[in-house]
Amino acid sequence: MIGDMDTVSAFRLAGVEGVVAEPSRAAAALERIVGKKDAGVVLITGALASGLGERIAEINLGRPSPVVVEIPGMDDPEGFRGSVMAYVEEALGISL
């Protein structure tokens, strides 16, 4: 999970490891996590993913794992439209 302090803190309460990143450091945080052998799914908030769309597509289309999934942050005006699993299913294009 890569996001703002509030979103990362909420996911940490659920047992998900996370990295707090500013937009200027989002690309470096993404590369660091994608480089880990045990990363299967990487969640990233929309605010941080907005400038990384091309790289996220390369990761998702060019390797079997991890899958990078954009989710809304805690401060996103649209909020969560569904569960985190729904966002993963949307990113993968399959029903889990």
Secondary structure, DSSP 8 states (H G I E B T S, - for coil): -EE-HHHHHHHHHTT---EE--GGGHHHHHHHHHTSTT--EEEEEHHHHTT-HHHHHHHHHHSSS-EEEEE--TT-TT--SS-HHHHHHHHHTS--
